[in-house]
């Protein structure tokens, strides 16, 4: 789906190019018919450019900003879908989540860390087993690994890795 900023950018670029082409052709035609002298021709083309160049510049800016907006929207949709998958099932295999989202394992890892950084997800994952678990933050702040029960050194908000089993515990 194309963002409105991208569409408006395309329209502005097209309008600027059209305005510039029409104005330039008109000025050249007037010059050929000897209705304009050289100074008037330069003034006419300059006037057209004063209108066309800002339109094209604004169009390029909106097109680029719209592309960034689309990419951010896609990431937000993937994060929302991942949260829904985990909360609906309580746990999900990382391979199944990656397939469902249409991303790689590294992409899944980046989404999870982004959600943890935003404080939207707490749980744990053992990347070797490939299972992502959703747990309440209160259950995770006990100081023990939810997978193997080993003692953890919790240093605050973020990610802690269990030294005994390798599970990563996400705290929010």
Secondary structure, 3 states (H helix, E strand, C coil): CCCHHHHHHHHHHHHHHHHHHHHHHHHHHHHHCCCCCHHHHHHHHHHHHHHHHHHHHHHHHHHHHHHHHHHHHHHHHHHHHHHHHHHHHCEEEHHHHHHHHCCCHHHHHHHHHHHHHCCCCCEEEECCCCEEEECCHHHHCCCECCCCCCECCCCCCEEEECCCCCCEEEEC
